[in-house]
Amino acid sequence: MNWNRMAAGLVGVVLAVANTPSVQGGNPDPSAVKQEKAEKSSKFEGRWIVVSSTVDGDAQDMQGDKVHIAKGKIKVEEHGGEVQEGTYEADTTKKPHHIDVTPMHGKDKGKVFKGILIFEENLLKICLARPGDDRPTEASSQEGSGHLLLVLEPAKSER
């Protein structure tokens, strides 16, 4: 599986995280967080578009790839026709917010890609490390880092 393709599906998670009280300065109790996540799920479920992607400082050809987020699952429809699927878990209590993505098939099936989520205006930045590497501490993809940096926006039909 092409690990950087899976990251495109994280856009919805970032939207949900950006709208939680912990992002907006509060620190709710765990039961409130669970209920809020359930209430917010409809806000991040939907279709999204990759604006740009970079791996190790090199631009990748993912612009325009479509992403569908629904109930903890990610589906990426590449502009070449290939479909990638995986699952995700996010921890919004961490700063920056943490996300773990696990592909459902391919050579990286079952491996965990640790990452961070950052919401800036209408754009979402997602930075992932390869399986076995430490979680990134900032949203960047410098040469030699092995990091994938994605910038995403909601699909126009979902705005």
DSSP file (Angstrom, degrees, kcal/mol; ACC not computed):
  #  RESIDUE AA STRUCTURE BP1 BP2  ACC     N-H-->O    O-->H-N    N-H-->O    O-->H-N    TCO  KAPPA ALPHA  PHI   PSI    X-CA   Y-CA   Z-CA
    1    1 A M              0   0    0      0, 0.0     2,-1.1     0, 0.0     3,-0.1   0.000 360.0 360.0 360.0 140.7    0.0    0.0    0.0
    2    2 A N    >>  -     0   0    0      1,-0.2     3,-1.7     2,-0.1     4,-0.8  -0.702 360.0-157.6 -80.3 102.0    1.2    3.5   -0.8
    3    3 A W  H 3> S+     0   0    0     -2,-1.1     4,-0.8     1,-0.3     3,-0.5   0.789  86.1  58.2 -60.3 -32.3    1.3    4.9    2.7
    4    4 A N  H 3> S+     0   0    0      1,-0.2     4,-0.5     2,-0.2    -1,-0.3   0.749  97.6  62.7 -72.6 -19.2    1.1    8.5    1.7
    5    5 A R  H X4 S+     0   0    0     -3,-1.7     3,-0.8     1,-0.2     4,-0.4   0.861  97.4  57.6 -68.4 -35.1   -2.2    7.9    0.0
    6    6 A M  H >< S+     0   0    0     -4,-0.8     3,-1.4    -3,-0.5    -1,-0.2   0.822  94.3  65.9 -66.4 -30.1   -3.8    6.9    3.3
    7    7 A A  H >< S+     0   0    0     -4,-0.8     3,-2.1     1,-0.3    -1,-0.2   0.806  85.2  71.8 -64.3 -27.9   -3.0   10.2    4.8
    8    8 A A  G X< S+     0   0    0     -3,-0.8     3,-1.1    -4,-0.5    -1,-0.3   0.820  89.6  62.5 -57.0 -30.1   -5.4   12.0    2.5
    9    9 A G  G X  S+     0   0    0     -3,-1.4     3,-0.5    -4,-0.4     4,-0.3   0.510  83.5  79.0 -74.3  -4.0   -8.3   10.4    4.4
   10   10 A L  G X>  +     0   0    0     -3,-2.1     4,-1.8     1,-0.2     3,-0.6   0.569  62.8  93.8 -83.6  -7.5   -7.4   12.2    7.6
   11   11 A V  H <> S+     0   0    0     -3,-1.1     4,-1.9     1,-0.3    -1,-0.2   0.875  83.1  53.3 -53.8 -42.1   -8.9   15.5    6.6
   12   12 A G  H <> S+     0   0    0     -3,-0.5     4,-2.1     1,-0.2    -1,-0.3   0.867 105.3  54.1 -63.5 -36.6  -12.2   14.7    8.2
   13   13 A V  H <> S+     0   0    0     -3,-0.6     4,-2.7    -4,-0.3    -1,-0.2   0.915 106.2  52.5 -63.0 -42.7  -10.5   13.9   11.5
   14   14 A V  H  X S+     0   0    0     -4,-1.8     4,-2.7     1,-0.2    -2,-0.2   0.907 107.6  51.6 -62.3 -41.7   -8.8   17.2   11.5
   15   15 A L  H  X S+     0   0    0     -4,-1.9     4,-0.9     1,-0.2    -1,-0.2   0.923 111.6  46.9 -60.8 -43.6  -12.1   19.0   11.0
   16   16 A A  H >< S+     0   0    0     -4,-2.1     3,-0.6     1,-0.2    -2,-0.2   0.918 113.4  48.6 -64.5 -42.7  -13.7   17.2   13.9
   17   17 A V  H >< S+     0   0    0     -4,-2.7     3,-1.7     1,-0.2     6,-0.4   0.898 105.5  57.9 -63.9 -41.8  -10.6   17.9   16.1
   18   18 A A  H 3< S+     0   0    0     -4,-2.7    -1,-0.2     1,-0.3    -2,-0.2   0.743 106.3  50.2 -63.5 -23.1  -10.6   21.6   15.3
   19   19 A N  T << S+     0   0    0     -4,-0.9    -1,-0.3    -3,-0.6    -2,-0.2   0.341  88.1 104.2 -98.5   6.2  -14.2   21.9   16.5
   20   20 A T  S X> S-     0   0    0     -3,-1.7     4,-1.5    -4,-0.2     3,-0.9  -0.554  80.1-117.2 -87.4 155.0  -13.7   20.3   19.9
   21   21 A P  T 34>S+     0   0    0      0, 0.0     5,-3.2     0, 0.0     4,-0.2   0.829 112.6  61.7 -58.6 -33.2  -13.4   22.2   23.2
   22   22 A S  T >45S+     0   0    0      1,-0.2     3,-0.6     3,-0.2    -4,-0.1   0.852 106.6  45.5 -64.9 -31.5   -9.9   21.0   23.8
   23   23 A V  T <45S+     0   0    0     -3,-0.9    -1,-0.2    -6,-0.4    -5,-0.1   0.842 111.7  52.8 -74.9 -33.7   -8.8   22.7   20.6
   24   24 A Q  T 3<5S-     0   0    0     -4,-1.5    -1,-0.2     1,-0.0    -2,-0.2   0.264 132.7 -86.5 -89.4  12.4  -10.7   25.8   21.5
   25   25 A G  T < 5S+     0   0    0     -3,-0.6    -3,-0.2     1,-0.4     2,-0.1   0.262  93.4 108.5 108.9 -11.8   -9.0   26.1   24.9
   26   26 A G      < -     0   0    0     -5,-3.2    -1,-0.4    -6,-0.1    -2,-0.0  -0.418  53.3-149.6 -92.2 171.4  -11.2   23.9   27.1
   27   27 A N        -     0   0    0     -2,-0.1    66,-0.0    -3,-0.1     6,-0.0  -0.657  23.0-164.5-139.4  81.2  -10.4   20.5   28.7
   28   28 A P        -     0   0    0      0, 0.0     5,-0.0     0, 0.0    -6,-0.0  -0.161  27.6 -96.7 -69.2 160.0  -13.7   18.6   29.0
   29   29 A D    >>  -     0   0    0      1,-0.1     4,-2.0     4,-0.0     3,-0.5  -0.358  41.0-103.9 -71.2 158.8  -14.2   15.5   31.1
   30   30 A P  H 3> S+     0   0    0      0, 0.0     4,-2.2     0, 0.0     5,-0.2   0.834 119.6  52.1 -55.9 -38.8  -13.8   12.1   29.3
   31   31 A S  H 3> S+     0   0    0      1,-0.2     4,-2.0     2,-0.2     5,-0.2   0.885 110.2  49.2 -67.2 -36.3  -17.6   11.4   29.2
   32   32 A A  H <> S+     0   0    0     -3,-0.5     4,-2.7     2,-0.2    -1,-0.2   0.874 108.9  53.3 -67.5 -36.7  -18.3   14.8   27.6
   33   33 A V  H  X S+     0   0    0     -4,-2.0     4,-2.8     2,-0.2    -2,-0.2   0.927 108.2  49.9 -63.9 -44.5  -15.5   14.1   25.1
   34   34 A K  H  X S+     0   0    0     -4,-2.2     4,-1.9     1,-0.2    -2,-0.2   0.931 113.9  44.8 -59.7 -45.9  -17.1   10.8   24.1
   35   35 A Q  H  X S+     0   0    0     -4,-2.0     4,-2.3     1,-0.2    -1,-0.2   0.915 113.5  50.2 -65.5 -41.9  -20.5   12.4   23.7
   36   36 A E  H  X S+     0   0    0     -4,-2.7     4,-2.8     1,-0.2    -2,-0.2   0.898 107.4  54.0 -64.0 -40.2  -19.1   15.3   21.8
   37   37 A K  H  X S+     0   0    0     -4,-2.8     4,-1.2     1,-0.2    -1,-0.2   0.912 109.8  48.3 -60.0 -41.6  -17.2   13.0   19.4
   38   38 A A  H  < S+     0   0    0     -4,-1.9     4,-0.4     1,-0.2     3,-0.4   0.920 114.2  45.7 -64.1 -43.1  -20.4   11.3   18.6
   39   39 A E  H  < S+     0   0    0     -4,-2.3     3,-0.5     1,-0.2    -2,-0.2   0.857 115.6  46.9 -67.1 -34.8  -22.2   14.6   18.0
   40   40 A K  H >X S+     0   0    0     -4,-2.8     3,-1.8     1,-0.2     4,-1.0   0.612  86.0  90.5 -83.0 -12.5  -19.3   15.9   15.9
   41   41 A S  H >X S+     0   0    0     -4,-1.2     4,-1.7    -3,-0.4     3,-0.6   0.856  82.7  56.5 -56.2 -36.2  -18.9   12.8   13.8
   42   42 A S  H 34 S+     0   0    0     -3,-0.5    -1,-0.3    -4,-0.4    -2,-0.1   0.768 101.2  60.1 -67.2 -22.0  -21.4   14.1   11.2
   43   43 A K  H <4 S+     0   0    0     -3,-1.8    -1,-0.2    -4,-0.2    -2,-0.2   0.815 113.5  33.4 -75.0 -30.1  -19.1   17.2   10.8
   44   44 A F  H << S+     0   0    0     -4,-1.0     2,-0.3    -3,-0.6    -2,-0.2   0.609  96.5  95.2-102.4 -12.3  -16.1   15.3    9.7
   45   45 A E     <  +     0   0    0     -4,-1.7     2,-0.3    -5,-0.2    25,-0.2  -0.620  66.4  63.5 -76.7 135.3  -17.8   12.5    7.8
   46   46 A G  E    S-A   69   0A   0     23,-1.5    23,-2.4    -2,-0.3     2,-0.4  -0.983  86.5 -40.6 150.5-160.0  -18.0   13.3    4.1
   47   47 A R  E     +A   68   0A   0     -2,-0.3   108,-1.9    21,-0.2     2,-0.3  -0.841  48.6 178.5-111.2 143.1  -15.8   13.9    1.0
   48   48 A W  E     -AB  67 154A   0     19,-2.2    19,-2.2    -2,-0.4     2,-0.4  -0.870  18.6-133.4-138.7 165.6  -12.6   15.9    0.9
   49   49 A I  E     -AB  66 153A   0    104,-2.8   104,-2.3    -2,-0.3     2,-0.5  -0.976  18.3-124.5-128.4 137.8   -9.9   16.9   -1.6
   50   50 A V  E     - B   0 152A   0     15,-1.8    14,-2.9    -2,-0.4   102,-0.2  -0.700  23.0-178.0 -79.2 124.8   -6.1   16.8   -1.4
   51   51 A V  E     -     0   0A   0    100,-2.7     2,-0.3    -2,-0.5   101,-0.2   0.862  66.9 -17.0 -88.0 -44.9   -4.7   20.2   -2.2
   52   52 A S  E     - B   0 151A   0     99,-1.8    99,-2.6    10,-0.1    -1,-0.4  -0.987  56.1-163.9-156.9 159.7   -1.0   19.2   -1.9
   53   53 A S  E     - B   0 150A   0      7,-0.4     7,-2.7    -2,-0.3     2,-0.4  -0.992   3.8-172.5-149.8 144.9    1.3   16.5   -0.5
   54   54 A T  E     -CB  59 149A   0     95,-2.2    95,-2.9    -2,-0.3     2,-0.4  -1.000   4.6-170.1-139.1 136.7    5.0   16.2    0.2
   55   55 A V  E >  S-CB  58 148A   0      3,-2.7     3,-2.3    -2,-0.4    93,-0.2  -0.993  80.6 -14.6-127.7 124.7    7.2   13.3    1.2
   56   56 A D  T 3  S-     0   0    0     91,-1.9    88,-0.2    -2,-0.4    86,-0.2   0.842 129.8 -53.9  54.2  35.1   10.8   13.9    2.3
   57   57 A G  T 3  S+     0   0    0     84,-0.5     2,-0.5    90,-0.3    -1,-0.3   0.399 114.7 117.0  83.2  -4.0   10.5   17.4    0.9
   58   58 A D  E <   -C   55   0A   0     -3,-2.3    -3,-2.7    84,-0.1    -1,-0.2  -0.854  68.4-118.9-102.6 130.7    9.4   16.2   -2.5
   59   59 A A  E     -C   54   0A   0     -2,-0.5     2,-0.3    -5,-0.2    -5,-0.3  -0.380  29.8-149.1 -63.3 141.0    6.0   17.1   -4.0
   60   60 A Q        -     0   0    0     -7,-2.7     2,-1.5    -2,-0.1     3,-0.5  -0.795  20.2-114.7-112.4 156.1    3.8   14.1   -4.7
   61   61 A D  S    S+     0   0    0     -2,-0.3    -7,-0.1     1,-0.2    -9,-0.0  -0.542  79.1 109.8 -90.3  70.4    1.1   13.7   -7.3
   62   62 A M    >   +     0   0    0     -2,-1.5     3,-2.6    -9,-0.1   -12,-0.3   0.413  34.8 132.1-118.9  -4.0   -1.9   13.5   -5.1
   63   63 A Q  T 3  S+     0   0    0     -3,-0.5   -12,-0.2     1,-0.3     3,-0.1  -0.269  77.7  17.4 -55.8 129.7   -3.6   16.8   -5.8
   64   64 A G  T 3  S+     0   0    0    -14,-2.9    -1,-0.3     1,-0.3   -13,-0.1   0.307  85.3 146.2  90.3  -8.2   -7.3   16.3   -6.5
   65   65 A D    <   -     0   0    0     -3,-2.6   -15,-1.8   -15,-0.2     2,-0.3  -0.348  46.4-127.3 -59.4 143.4   -7.4   12.8   -4.9
   66   66 A K  E     -AD  49  77A   0     11,-2.4    11,-3.2   -17,-0.2     2,-0.4  -0.750  22.3-164.1 -99.3 142.3  -10.8   12.2   -3.3
   67   67 A V  E     -AD  48  76A   0    -19,-2.2   -19,-2.2    -2,-0.3     2,-0.5  -0.981   5.7-163.9-128.7 136.0  -11.2   11.1    0.3
   68   68 A H  E     -AD  47  75A   0      7,-3.0     7,-2.2    -2,-0.4     2,-0.5  -0.986   6.4-167.7-121.7 127.1  -14.3    9.7    2.1
   69   69 A I  E     +AD  46  74A   0    -23,-2.4   -23,-1.5    -2,-0.5     2,-0.3  -0.950  17.7 154.9-115.0 127.9  -14.4    9.6    5.9
   70   70 A A  E >   - D   0  73A   0      3,-2.1     3,-1.4    -2,-0.5   -28,-0.1  -0.851  63.4 -24.9-157.7 120.1  -17.1    7.6    7.7
   71   71 A K  T 3  S-     0   0    0     -2,-0.3     3,-0.1     1,-0.3   -30,-0.0   0.863 124.7 -40.8  51.7  52.4  -17.2    5.9   11.1
   72   72 A G  T 3  S+     0   0    0      1,-0.2    16,-1.7    15,-0.1     2,-0.3   0.524 116.6 108.9  79.6   5.4  -13.5    5.5   11.8
   73   73 A K  E <   -DE  70  87A   0     -3,-1.4    -3,-2.1    14,-0.2     2,-0.4  -0.886  51.7-154.7-118.4 149.9  -12.7    4.4    8.2
   74   74 A I  E     -DE  69  86A   0     12,-2.9    12,-2.0    -2,-0.3     2,-0.4  -0.970   7.3-173.9-123.2 134.2  -10.9    6.1    5.4
   75   75 A K  E     -DE  68  85A   0     -7,-2.2    -7,-3.0    -2,-0.4     2,-0.5  -0.988   6.4-165.1-129.6 122.9  -11.3    5.6    1.7
   76   76 A V  E     -DE  67  84A   0      8,-3.0     8,-2.4    -2,-0.4     2,-0.8  -0.934   4.7-162.0-112.1 122.1   -9.0    7.3   -0.7
   77   77 A E  E     -DE  66  83A   0    -11,-3.2   -11,-2.4    -2,-0.5     6,-0.2  -0.890  17.5-149.6-103.2 106.3   -9.9    7.4   -4.4
   78   78 A E    >   -     0   0    0      4,-2.8     3,-2.3    -2,-0.8   -16,-0.1  -0.393  22.5-118.0 -75.4 152.1   -6.8    8.3   -6.4
   79   79 A H  T 3  S+     0   0    0      1,-0.3    -1,-0.1     2,-0.1   -17,-0.1   0.678 115.5  61.8 -65.8 -14.4   -7.1   10.2   -9.6
   80   80 A G  T 3  S-     0   0    0      2,-0.1    -1,-0.3     0, 0.0    -2,-0.0   0.463 122.6-105.0 -85.5  -3.2   -5.6    7.1  -11.3
   81   81 A G  S <  S+     0   0    0     -3,-2.3    -2,-0.1     1,-0.3     2,-0.1   0.197  77.5 131.0 102.1 -16.1   -8.5    5.0  -10.3
   82   82 A E        -     0   0    0     -5,-0.1    -4,-2.8     1,-0.0     2,-0.4  -0.419  44.9-147.2 -71.7 147.7   -6.9    3.0   -7.4
   83   83 A V  E     -E   77   0A   0     -6,-0.2     2,-0.4    -2,-0.1    -6,-0.2  -0.969  11.5-169.0-119.2 131.2   -8.8    2.9   -4.1
   84   84 A Q  E     -E   76   0A   0     -8,-2.4    -8,-3.0    -2,-0.4     2,-0.3  -0.919   6.0-169.2-116.0 144.0   -7.0    2.7   -0.7
   85   85 A E  E     +E   75   0A   0     -2,-0.4    19,-2.4   -10,-0.2    20,-0.5  -0.973  16.4 139.7-134.8 150.5   -8.8    1.9    2.6
   86   86 A G  E     -EF  74 103A   0    -12,-2.0   -12,-2.9    -2,-0.3     2,-0.3  -0.944  38.0-108.3-165.3-176.1   -7.8    2.1    6.2
   87   87 A T  E     -EF  73 102A   0     15,-2.4    15,-2.6    -2,-0.3     2,-0.3  -0.829  25.8-159.9-123.2 164.7   -8.9    3.0    9.7
   88   88 A Y  E     - F   0 101A   0    -16,-1.7     2,-0.3    -2,-0.3    13,-0.2  -0.980  11.3-165.1-143.6 156.7   -7.9    5.8   12.0
   89   89 A E  E     - F   0 100A   0     11,-1.9    11,-2.7    -2,-0.3     2,-0.4  -0.989  14.5-160.9-137.1 137.6   -7.9    6.8   15.7
   90   90 A A  E     - F   0  99A   0     -2,-0.3     2,-0.5     9,-0.2     9,-0.2  -0.922  11.5-157.2-121.4 146.5   -7.4   10.3   17.0
   91   91 A D  E >   + F   0  98A   0      7,-2.6     7,-2.0    -2,-0.4     3,-0.9  -0.916  10.9 178.7-121.4 101.8   -6.4   11.7   20.4
   92   92 A T  T 3  S+     0   0    0     -2,-0.5    -1,-0.1     1,-0.2     5,-0.1   0.457  72.0  75.0 -84.2  -0.8   -7.5   15.3   20.7
   93   93 A T  T 3  S+     0   0    0      5,-0.1    -1,-0.2     3,-0.0     2,-0.2   0.651  83.8  82.2 -83.1 -14.0   -6.2   15.6   24.3
   94   94 A K  S <  S-     0   0    0     -3,-0.9     4,-0.0     4,-0.1    -3,-0.0  -0.550  85.8-110.2 -88.4 154.5   -2.6   15.8   22.9
   95   95 A K  S    S+     0   0    0     -2,-0.2     2,-0.2     1,-0.2    -3,-0.0  -0.984 112.2  25.3-126.1 118.1   -1.0   19.0   21.6
   96   96 A P  S    S-     0   0    0      0, 0.0    -1,-0.2     0, 0.0    22,-0.1   0.701 118.3-106.0 -65.9 165.6   -0.6   18.9   18.7
   97   97 A H  E     - G   0 117A   0     20,-0.7    20,-1.9    -2,-0.2     2,-0.3  -0.291  34.3-132.9 -63.3 142.5   -3.4   16.4   18.2
   98   98 A H  E     -FG  91 116A   0     -7,-2.0    -7,-2.6    18,-0.2     2,-0.3  -0.686  22.4-177.8 -97.9 149.6   -2.3   12.8   17.5
   99   99 A I  E     -FG  90 115A   0     16,-2.1    16,-2.5    -2,-0.3     2,-0.4  -0.991  10.7-160.9-143.7 141.9   -3.7   10.5   14.9
  100  100 A D  E     -FG  89 114A   0    -11,-2.7   -11,-1.9    -2,-0.3     2,-0.4  -0.992   9.6-165.3-122.5 127.6   -2.8    6.9   14.1
  101  101 A V  E     -FG  88 113A   0     12,-2.1    12,-2.9    -2,-0.4   -13,-0.2  -0.937   2.8-169.5-115.7 134.6   -3.7    5.4   10.6
  102  102 A T  E     -F   87   0A   0    -15,-2.6   -15,-2.4    -2,-0.4    10,-0.2  -0.957  18.2-136.1-126.8 112.3   -3.8    1.7    9.9
  103  103 A P  E     -F   86   0A   0      0, 0.0     7,-2.4     0, 0.0   -17,-0.3  -0.327   4.6-148.0 -63.0 148.0   -4.1    0.5    6.3
  104  104 A M  S    S+     0   0    0    -19,-2.4     2,-0.3     5,-0.2   -18,-0.2   0.566  75.1   7.3 -94.7 -11.9   -6.5   -2.4    5.7
  105  105 A H  S    S+     0   0    0    -20,-0.5     3,-0.4     3,-0.0     2,-0.1  -0.940  89.9  59.3-156.8 176.1   -4.6   -4.0    2.8
  106  106 A G  S >  S-     0   0    0     -2,-0.3     3,-1.8     1,-0.2   -22,-0.0  -0.319 101.7 -43.8  89.0-175.2   -1.4   -3.8    0.8
  107  107 A K  T 3  S+     0   0    0      1,-0.3    -1,-0.2    -2,-0.1  -105,-0.0   0.733 139.7  48.1 -65.5 -22.5    2.2   -4.2    2.0
  108  108 A D  T >  S+     0   0    0     -3,-0.4     3,-2.3     3,-0.1    -1,-0.3   0.185  78.4 149.3-102.0  16.5    1.6   -2.0    5.1
  109  109 A K  T <  S+     0   0    0     -3,-1.8    -5,-0.2     1,-0.3     3,-0.1  -0.255  74.0   6.9 -52.8 128.2   -1.6   -3.8    6.1
  110  110 A G  T 3  S+     0   0    0     -7,-2.4    -1,-0.3     1,-0.3     2,-0.2   0.331  98.2 126.0  82.1  -8.2   -2.0   -3.6    9.9
  111  111 A K    <   -     0   0    0     -3,-2.3     2,-0.5    -8,-0.1    -1,-0.3  -0.604  58.1-127.0 -85.0 146.2    1.0   -1.2   10.4
  112  112 A V        -     0   0    0     -2,-0.2     2,-0.7   -10,-0.2    20,-0.5  -0.819  13.2-159.1-100.3 126.7    0.4    2.0   12.3
  113  113 A F  E     -G  101   0A   0    -12,-2.9   -12,-2.1    -2,-0.5     2,-0.3  -0.915  16.8-148.9-100.8 111.4    1.4    5.3   10.9
  114  114 A K  E     +G  100   0A   0     -2,-0.7    15,-3.0    19,-0.3     2,-0.3  -0.612  30.4 152.7 -83.3 139.3    1.7    7.8   13.7
  115  115 A G  E     -GH  99 128A   0    -16,-2.5   -16,-2.1    -2,-0.3     2,-0.3  -0.901  36.4-119.5-152.9-179.3    0.9   11.4   12.9
  116  116 A I  E     -GH  98 127A   0     11,-2.2    11,-1.9    -2,-0.3     2,-0.4  -0.903  18.1-142.6-128.0 158.8   -0.3   14.9   14.0
  117  117 A L  E     +GH  97 126A   0    -20,-1.9   -20,-0.7    -2,-0.3     2,-0.4  -0.972  16.6 177.7-123.9 134.7   -3.2   17.0   13.0
  118  118 A I  E     - H   0 125A   0      7,-2.6     7,-3.5    -2,-0.4     2,-0.5  -0.990  13.5-156.0-138.8 130.6   -3.3   20.8   12.6
  119  119 A F  E     + H   0 124A   0     -2,-0.4     2,-0.4     5,-0.2     5,-0.2  -0.920  14.0 177.4-106.7 124.4   -6.2   22.9   11.4
  120  120 A E  E >   - H   0 123A   0      3,-2.7     3,-2.7    -2,-0.5     2,-0.1  -0.955  59.2 -57.7-130.9 113.8   -5.4   26.3    9.9
  121  121 A E  T 3  S-     0   0    0     -2,-0.4    -1,-0.0     1,-0.3     0, 0.0  -0.346 119.4 -20.6  52.3-122.1   -8.3   28.4    8.6
  122  122 A N  T 3  S+     0   0    0     -2,-0.1     2,-0.3    -3,-0.1    -1,-0.3   0.357 124.0  88.0 -96.3   6.1  -10.1   26.3    6.0
  123  123 A L  E <   -H  120   0A   0     -3,-2.7    -3,-2.7    30,-0.1     2,-0.5  -0.788  62.7-148.9-108.1 149.7   -7.0   24.0    5.4
  124  124 A L  E     -HI 119 152A   0     28,-2.0    28,-2.0    -2,-0.3     2,-0.5  -0.956   6.7-159.1-115.7 131.9   -6.1   20.9    7.2
  125  125 A K  E     -HI 118 151A   0     -7,-3.5    -7,-2.6    -2,-0.5     2,-0.4  -0.953  11.0-179.5-112.9 127.6   -2.4   19.8    7.7
  126  126 A I  E     -HI 117 150A   0     24,-2.2    24,-2.8    -2,-0.5     2,-0.5  -0.993   4.9-170.8-127.3 126.4   -1.7   16.2    8.5
  127  127 A C  E     -HI 116 149A   0    -11,-1.9   -11,-2.2    -2,-0.4     2,-0.4  -0.976   8.4-175.4-122.9 123.4    1.8   15.0    9.0
  128  128 A L  E     -HI 115 148A   0     20,-2.3    20,-2.5    -2,-0.5     2,-0.3  -0.903  14.6-147.9-120.4 145.3    2.5   11.2    9.2
  129  129 A A        -     0   0    0    -15,-3.0   -15,-0.2    -2,-0.4    18,-0.1  -0.726  34.6 -98.8-100.6 157.9    5.7    9.2   10.0
  130  130 A R    >   -     0   0    0     16,-0.3     3,-2.3    -2,-0.3   -16,-0.3  -0.349  58.2 -73.8 -69.5 157.3    6.3    5.8    8.5
  131  131 A P  T 3  S+     0   0    0      0, 0.0    -1,-0.2     0, 0.0   -18,-0.1  -0.260 122.6  21.0 -54.5 135.4    5.5    2.7   10.6
  132  132 A G  T 3  S+     0   0    0    -20,-0.5     2,-0.2     1,-0.3   -19,-0.1   0.194 101.2 109.7  90.4 -16.3    8.1    2.3   13.3
  133  133 A D  S <  S-     0   0    0     -3,-2.3    -1,-0.3     1,-0.1   -19,-0.3  -0.535  78.1 -92.9 -88.6 159.0    9.2    5.9   13.2
  134  134 A D        -     0   0    0     -2,-0.2    -1,-0.1     1,-0.1    -4,-0.1  -0.327  48.5 -93.9 -66.7 151.6    8.5    8.4   16.0
  135  135 A R        -     0   0    0      1,-0.1   -20,-0.2   -20,-0.1    -1,-0.1  -0.422  47.7-105.5 -62.5 136.7    5.5   10.6   15.7
  136  136 A P        -     0   0    0      0, 0.0    -1,-0.1     0, 0.0     3,-0.1  -0.285  21.4-156.2 -60.6 152.3    6.2   14.0   14.0
  137  137 A T  S    S+     0   0    0      1,-0.2     2,-0.3    -3,-0.1    -2,-0.0   0.524  76.5  28.0-106.8 -11.3    6.3   17.0   16.4
  138  138 A E  S    S-     0   0    0      2,-0.1     2,-1.7   -22,-0.0    -1,-0.2  -0.974  88.1-102.7-145.0 159.0    5.6   19.6   13.7
  139  139 A A  S    S+     0   0    0     -2,-0.3     2,-0.3    -3,-0.1    10,-0.1  -0.602  77.7 110.3 -85.5  82.8    3.7   19.7   10.4
  140  140 A S        -     0   0    0     -2,-1.7     2,-0.2     8,-0.1    -2,-0.1  -0.981  53.1-153.2-150.4 159.7    6.6   19.6    8.0
  141  141 A S        +     0   0    0     -2,-0.3   -84,-0.5   -86,-0.1     2,-0.1  -0.646  27.0 176.2-136.6  76.3    8.2   17.2    5.5
  142  142 A Q    >   -     0   0    0     -2,-0.2     3,-2.3   -86,-0.2     4,-0.4  -0.446  45.5 -81.1 -80.3 155.2   11.9   18.1    5.3
  143  143 A E  T 3  S+     0   0    0      1,-0.3   -86,-0.2   -86,-0.2    -1,-0.1  -0.320 119.1  16.9 -54.7 131.1   14.3   16.1    3.1
  144  144 A G  T 3  S+     0   0    0    -88,-0.2    -1,-0.3    -3,-0.1   -87,-0.0   0.309  96.5 103.4  87.5  -8.0   15.4   13.0    5.1
  145  145 A S  S <  S-     0   0    0     -3,-2.3    -2,-0.1     2,-0.1     3,-0.1   0.797  74.4-142.0 -76.0 -28.0   12.5   13.1    7.6
  146  146 A G        +     0   0    0     -4,-0.4   -16,-0.3     1,-0.3     2,-0.2   0.547  54.0 140.3  75.2   6.3   10.5   10.4    6.0
  147  147 A H        -     0   0    0     -5,-0.4   -91,-1.9   -18,-0.1     2,-0.5  -0.557  47.4-144.6 -87.9 147.5    7.4   12.4    6.8
  148  148 A L  E     -BI  55 128A   0    -20,-2.5   -20,-2.3    -2,-0.2     2,-0.5  -0.940  14.2-165.9-104.2 128.8    4.3   12.8    4.7
  149  149 A L  E     -BI  54 127A   0    -95,-2.9   -95,-2.2    -2,-0.5     2,-0.4  -0.978   6.8-173.2-117.7 122.5    2.7   16.3    4.8
  150  150 A L  E     -BI  53 126A   0    -24,-2.8   -24,-2.2    -2,-0.5     2,-0.4  -0.910  12.6-163.2-114.7 142.2   -0.8   16.6    3.4
  151  151 A V  E     +BI  52 125A   0    -99,-2.6  -100,-2.7    -2,-0.4   -99,-1.8  -0.997  23.4 176.0-121.4 126.6   -2.8   19.8    3.0
  152  152 A L  E     -BI  50 124A   0    -28,-2.0   -28,-2.0    -2,-0.4  -102,-0.2  -0.872  18.1-165.6-132.6 159.9   -6.5   19.2    2.4
  153  153 A E  E     -B   49   0A   0   -104,-2.3  -104,-2.8    -2,-0.3   -30,-0.1  -0.968  37.7 -90.0-139.9 156.9   -9.8   21.1    2.0
  154  154 A P  E     -B   48   0A   0      0, 0.0  -106,-0.3     0, 0.0     2,-0.1  -0.371  49.9-103.7 -63.7 144.8  -13.5   20.0    2.1
  155  155 A A    >>  -     0   0    0   -108,-1.9     3,-2.3   -88,-0.1     4,-0.5  -0.446  31.8-116.4 -64.5 144.2  -14.9   19.0   -1.2
  156  156 A K  G >4 S+     0   0    0      1,-0.3     3,-1.0     2,-0.2    -1,-0.1   0.832 114.9  57.6 -55.6 -35.6  -17.1   21.7   -2.6
  157  157 A S  G 34 S+     0   0    0      1,-0.2    -1,-0.3     2,-0.1    -2,-0.0   0.664 106.6  51.0 -69.6 -14.5  -20.2   19.6   -2.4
  158  158 A E  G <4        0   0    0     -3,-2.3    -1,-0.2  -111,-0.2    -2,-0.2   0.450 360.0 360.0-101.6  -2.7  -19.6   19.1    1.3
  159  159 A R    <<        0   0    0     -3,-1.0    -1,-0.2    -4,-0.5    -2,-0.1   0.484 360.0 360.0 -76.8 360.0  -19.2   22.8    2.3
